[in-house]
Amino acid sequence: MTNLQIRQTNSADVILPMTEAAAADWYRQQGMQIFYHQGHYWKQTKFGFYEPINLLARLTAKQATCPKKIHLGFRASLCEADAATANGSIPIHLLSDVESYNLQSLSANRRNHLKRCHKRAQILQLLSPDLLEEQGYDVFYSATIRFGGKVIPKKVYLSQLAKHLPSKQRYVFAGLINDKLGGYMTTYVVDGTAYIERALLATEALSAYIGTGLVFEFVQACRRSGKIREIVYGYHTPKDPALSTFKEGMGFPVRHIPAKVAVHPLIDPIFRWRYSSAYYFLTGKYPMAGKK
């Protein structure tokens, strides 16, 4: 295996937030359309849909308007003072007390799994792309097959890997079992909010509970930084209760962040019907009548 550039997760590692302006430059480098509007930077997530690049920036009601007059939809989290004006929410798993996060923040099950992880695996922060370029595809392939996803050729995976490599903006944590990559997780931080972006675990590594170790050690790194007040661990997924149970057991309860949301009335019925999960993520509202 290549001489890797890594950092032990129990070292004095520094997780530094980007400013919104720095994040805007980072997204532009990735080819994303960025707009400056009412004091904040916004991005186009899908064609015609917009949101602030820091999803939990908590805008005022005046700021929470779409940067483009013609659009299919947008959303923006609202500050506490203007929360009463919200017409939707952002349904996420959120850790809002990073400073006091420790073993007791986990459920009994997750504490047990973490102990097993520490015995069977090594959790490291990657500082170079070497390990992902060498072994990342095997992890991707295993995880994709397990979830019934579409497998892409290795050369395509490697061409897309640039979007997930360690950098000054993206922090990558990896789990190794006997020097073999068992899983990895990509993250980034804007202002005081950290985002767990992507996690891939090889099926054969699940018994080592690497997923538990990756999340726990990333939070500890954020805590040591002293500059991060909250961590987002993806959307609440009602259709995947096991995933939600795992995240809650890791100390990330479900939170509905008050938001200003909009979906163009011509596509709203189709969006509700054909893309119910995406509609829920965007608006915080269940498409089916009678649910909130």
C-alpha positions as a printed NumPy array, in Angstrom:
array([[  0.   ,   0.   ,   0.   ],
       [  1.228,   3.504,  -0.81 ],
       [  2.846,   5.573,   1.916],
       [ -0.324,   7.361,   2.942],
       [ -0.749,  10.841,   4.3  ],
       [ -3.025,  10.333,   7.29 ],
       [ -3.758,  11.809,  10.684],
       [ -4.695,   9.866,  13.775],
       [ -8.152,  10.92 ,  14.922],
       [ -7.041,  11.3  ,  18.529],
       [ -4.429,  13.91 ,  17.589],
       [ -4.812,  17.648,  17.774],
       [ -6.432,  17.71 ,  14.353],
       [ -7.942,  20.966,  13.24 ],
       [-11.283,  21.102,  11.435],
       [-11.596,  24.647,  10.163],
       [-14.847,  26.1  ,   8.808],
       [-15.017,  27.841,   5.461],
       [-16.61 ,  31.239,   5.216],
       [-19.581,  31.499,   2.859],
       [-17.392,  33.378,   0.383],
       [-14.755,  30.615,   0.454],
       [-17.455,  27.964,   0.056],
       [-18.85 ,  29.901,  -2.907],
       [-15.421,  29.823,  -4.604],
       [-15.127,  26.099,  -3.846],
       [-18.501,  25.369,  -5.458],
       [-17.625,  27.482,  -8.491],
       [-14.47 ,  25.407,  -8.95 ],
       [-16.741,  22.351,  -9.08 ],
       [-18.756,  23.941, -11.879],
       [-21.766,  24.921,  -9.777],
       [-23.757,  28.086, -10.436],
       [-23.464,  30.499,  -7.492],
       [-25.496,  33.642,  -6.831],
       [-25.001,  36.402,  -4.272],
       [-28.366,  37.559,  -2.975],
       [-29.458,  39.553,   0.074],
       [-26.12 ,  39.135,   1.85 ],
       [-25.769,  35.366,   1.297],
       [-24.447,  33.014,  -1.384],
       [-26.883,  30.634,  -3.056],
       [-26.427,  27.624,  -5.327],
       [-28.577,  25.926,  -7.926],
       [-29.003,  22.365,  -6.644],
       [-31.101,  21.002,  -9.511],
       [-32.354,  22.761, -12.609],
       [-34.509,  25.649, -11.419],
       [-34.116,  24.923,  -7.677],
       [-32.082,  27.105,  -5.345],
       [-30.879,  27.211,  -1.731],
       [-28.178,  28.997,   0.298],
       [-24.801,  27.239,   0.101],
       [-24.901,  27.056,   3.898],
       [-28.271,  25.371,   4.281],
       [-28.547,  26.264,   7.97 ],
       [-27.456,  29.888,   7.609],
       [-30.768,  30.972,   9.233],
       [-31.754,  33.934,   7.091],
       [-34.148,  36.704,   8.001],
       [-37.546,  36.682,   6.304],
       [-36.362,  39.547,   4.098],
       [-33.3  ,  37.598,   2.988],
       [-35.213,  34.364,   2.362],
       [-36.251,  35.11 ,  -1.213],
       [-35.099,  33.315,  -4.35 ],
       [-32.069,  34.841,  -6.124],
       [-33.741,  34.196,  -9.486],
       [-37.144,  35.641, -10.357],
       [-37.911,  32.716, -12.652],
       [-37.48 ,  29.448, -10.771],
       [-39.094,  26.085, -10.049],
       [-38.52 ,  26.23 ,  -6.314],
       [-36.299,  27.29 ,  -3.443],
       [-35.822,  26.96 ,   0.284],
       [-33.961,  28.826,   3.008],
       [-33.741,  28.237,   6.74 ],
       [-35.012,  31.062,   8.923],
       [-33.559,  32.746,  11.984],
       [-35.33 ,  32.313,  15.308],
       [-36.738,  35.849,  15.236],
       [-38.538,  35.156,  11.941],
       [-39.393,  31.482,  12.497],
       [-43.085,  32.352,  12.794],
       [-43.106,  33.324,   9.107],
       [-42.031,  29.824,   8.01 ],
       [-44.252,  27.931,   5.574],
       [-42.155,  24.769,   5.632],
       [-39.139,  23.173,   7.266],
       [-35.872,  21.386,   6.574],
       [-36.144,  17.852,   8.058],
       [-32.674,  16.785,   9.156],
       [-30.752,  14.867,  11.79 ],
       [-28.947,  17.535,  13.786],
       [-26.442,  17.525,  16.62 ],
       [-26.723,  20.955,  18.198],
       [-24.428,  20.525,  21.218],
       [-21.07 ,  19.564,  19.761],
       [-19.083,  20.725,  22.776],
       [-20.544,  18.157,  25.175],
       [-20.694,  15.214,  22.74 ],
       [-19.153,  12.076,  24.245],
       [-19.856,   8.365,  24.739],
       [-22.924,   9.163,  26.826],
       [-24.424,  10.968,  23.825],
       [-24.788,   7.577,  22.134],
       [-27.442,   4.973,  22.799],
       [-26.312,   1.867,  24.717],
       [-26.271,  -0.114,  21.463],
       [-24.085,   2.438,  19.695],
       [-21.66 ,   2.62 ,  22.638],
       [-21.222,  -1.123,  22.408],
       [-20.717,  -0.925,  18.645],
       [-18.129,   1.831,  19.058],
       [-16.114,  -0.305,  21.468],
       [-16.152,  -3.127,  18.922],
       [-15.081,  -0.723,  16.191],
       [-12.099,   0.479,  18.206],
       [-11.017,  -3.141,  18.717],
       [-11.4  ,  -4.225,  15.099],
       [-10.657,  -1.145,  13.032],
       [ -8.607,   2.015,  12.879],
       [-10.309,   5.345,  12.147],
       [ -8.084,   7.885,  10.399],
       [ -8.38 ,  11.256,   8.728],
       [ -7.057,  11.092,   5.165],
       [ -4.836,  13.935,   4.026],
       [ -4.169,  12.616,   0.52 ],
       [ -6.189,  10.838,  -2.2  ],
       [ -3.954,   7.751,  -2.343],
       [ -6.071,   5.309,  -0.353],
       [ -9.324,   6.237,  -2.09 ],
       [ -7.698,   5.955,  -5.508],
       [ -6.273,   2.544,  -4.613],
       [ -9.146,   0.948,  -2.714],
       [-12.121,   3.285,  -2.847],
       [-13.775,   1.584,  -5.813],
       [-14.012,  -1.739,  -3.987],
       [-15.881,  -0.014,  -1.144],
       [-18.133,   1.831,  -3.589],
       [-18.875,  -1.385,  -5.51 ],
       [-19.717,  -3.354,  -2.364],
       [-21.978,  -0.627,  -0.948],
       [-23.738,  -0.084,  -4.278],
       [-24.485,  -3.784,  -4.743],
       [-25.832,  -3.989,  -1.185],
       [-28.305,  -1.17 ,  -1.776],
       [-29.272,  -2.267,  -5.265],
       [-27.822,   0.812,  -6.917],
       [-26.276,   1.27 , -10.341],
       [-22.652,   0.169, -10.528],
       [-20.379,   2.338, -12.657],
       [-17.029,   1.242, -14.152],
       [-13.904,   1.902, -12.099],
       [-12.593,   4.495, -14.552],
       [-15.831,   6.466, -14.181],
       [-15.631,   6.205, -10.399],
       [-12.064,   7.52 , -10.457],
       [-13.049,  10.405, -12.738],
       [-15.813,  11.38 , -10.305],
       [-13.658,  10.837,  -7.227],
       [-12.208,  14.341,  -7.476],
       [-15.46 ,  15.619,  -6.013],
       [-14.901,  13.592,  -2.84 ],
       [-11.149,  13.785,  -2.217],
       [ -9.51 ,  15.348,   0.85 ],
       [ -8.764,  19.048,   0.423],
       [ -8.634,  22.286,   2.358],
       [-12.435,  22.322,   2.106],
       [-13.385,  18.652,   2.441],
       [-12.438,  16.373,   5.323],
       [-12.352,  12.639,   4.674],
       [-12.36 ,  10.017,   7.429],
       [-11.611,   6.376,   6.704],
       [-11.935,   3.07 ,   8.518],
       [ -9.165,   0.51 ,   8.022],
       [ -9.242,  -3.17 ,   8.956],
       [ -5.769,  -4.692,   8.774],
       [ -4.673,  -1.852,   6.48 ],
       [ -7.581,  -2.485,   4.105],
       [-10.149,   0.236,   3.488],
       [-13.508,  -0.786,   4.916],
       [-15.37 ,   2.501,   4.489],
       [-15.027,   6.261,   4.278],
       [-16.992,   9.405,   5.005],
       [-16.699,  12.872,   3.439],
       [-17.552,  16.075,   5.286],
       [-17.256,  19.855,   5.058],
       [-17.876,  22.863,   7.295],
       [-19.336,  26.298,   6.512],
       [-19.202,  28.897,   9.264],
       [-20.267,  27.076,  12.447],
       [-22.148,  24.23 ,  10.737],
       [-20.561,  20.922,   9.731],
       [-22.157,  18.62 ,   7.172],
       [-21.666,  14.862,   6.891],
       [-21.813,  14.615,   3.134],
       [-21.358,  10.992,   2.102],
       [-20.635,   7.664,   3.784],
       [-19.77 ,   4.426,   1.977],
       [-19.195,   1.126,   3.792],
       [-18.084,  -2.198,   2.34 ],
       [-20.473,  -5.014,   3.214],
       [-17.714,  -7.18 ,   4.662],
       [-16.72 ,  -4.337,   7.005],
       [-20.168,  -3.841,   8.541],
       [-19.457,  -6.255,  11.379],
       [-16.607,  -3.965,  12.495],
       [-19.115,  -1.101,  12.946],
       [-16.938,   1.327,  11.012],
       [-19.948,   3.568,  10.324],
       [-20.307,   4.182,  14.053],
       [-16.602,   4.901,  14.437],
       [-16.464,   7.319,  11.503],
       [-19.303,   9.476,  12.811],
       [-18.084,   9.481,  16.408],
       [-14.499,  10.405,  15.537],
       [-15.574,  13.158,  13.145],
       [-17.692,  14.75 ,  15.861],
       [-14.757,  14.538,  18.266],
       [-12.555,  16.321,  15.72 ],
       [-15.202,  19.038,  15.379],
       [-15.417,  19.333,  19.151],
       [-11.649,  19.761,  19.462],
       [-11.773,  22.489,  16.834],
       [-13.9  ,  24.677,  19.094],
       [-15.289,  26.48 ,  16.038],
       [-18.249,  24.245,  15.178],
       [-21.572,  24.531,  16.991],
       [-23.733,  22.028,  15.074],
       [-23.441,  19.055,  12.737],
       [-25.949,  17.948,  10.095],
       [-26.141,  14.214,   9.431],
       [-28.36 ,  14.144,   6.371],
       [-32.103,  14.231,   5.95 ],
       [-34.698,  12.524,   8.057],
       [-35.798,   9.492,   5.997],
       [-39.271,   8.235,   7.01 ],
       [-39.059,   5.548,   4.32 ],
       [-35.879,   4.174,   5.892],
       [-36.637,   3.98 ,   9.623],
       [-33.546,   1.849,  10.312],
       [-31.298,   4.634,   9.034],
       [-33.103,   7.206,  11.168],
       [-32.804,   4.936,  14.202],
       [-29.057,   4.633,  13.619],
       [-28.595,   8.403,  13.38 ],
       [-30.692,   9.06 ,  16.459],
       [-28.686,   6.429,  18.333],
       [-25.545,   8.339,  17.365],
       [-26.931,  11.448,  19.058],
       [-28.466,  13.126,  15.999],
       [-32.193,  13.602,  16.696],
       [-34.649,  14.649,  14.   ],
       [-35.136,  18.401,  13.783],
       [-37.441,  20.395,  11.543],
       [-35.664,  23.704,  10.941],
       [-38.19 ,  26.476,  10.148],
       [-37.83 ,  27.523,   6.519],
       [-39.264,  29.556,   3.703],
       [-39.989,  27.145,   0.855],
       [-41.613,  27.397,  -2.559],
       [-42.439,  24.991,  -5.384],
       [-43.824,  26.269,  -8.682],
       [-47.589,  25.573,  -8.688],
       [-47.449,  23.945, -12.137],
       [-45.06 ,  21.218, -10.988],
       [-46.139,  20.945,  -7.347],
       [-48.718,  18.136,  -7.884],
       [-46.318,  16.094, -10.041],
       [-43.467,  16.661,  -7.616],
       [-45.609,  15.485,  -4.694],
       [-46.738,  12.37 ,  -6.521],
       [-43.603,  11.185,  -8.38 ],
       [-40.844,  12.385,  -6.038],
       [-42.405,  12.181,  -2.606],
       [-39.127,  11.824,  -0.68 ],
       [-37.486,  14.728,  -2.505],
       [-40.61 ,  16.812,  -1.886],
       [-40.385,  16.053,   1.824],
       [-36.688,  16.946,   1.923],
       [-37.401,  20.241,   0.145],
       [-40.473,  21.357,   2.067],
       [-40.632,  19.32 ,   5.274],
       [-44.149,  18.273,   4.303],
       [-45.31 ,  14.737,   3.61 ],
       [-46.953,  14.506,   0.184],
       [-49.652,  12.192,   1.521],
       [-52.661,  13.897,   3.035],
       [-53.113,  13.603,   6.766],
       [-49.378,  13.528,   7.565],
       [-47.185,  16.323,   8.784]])
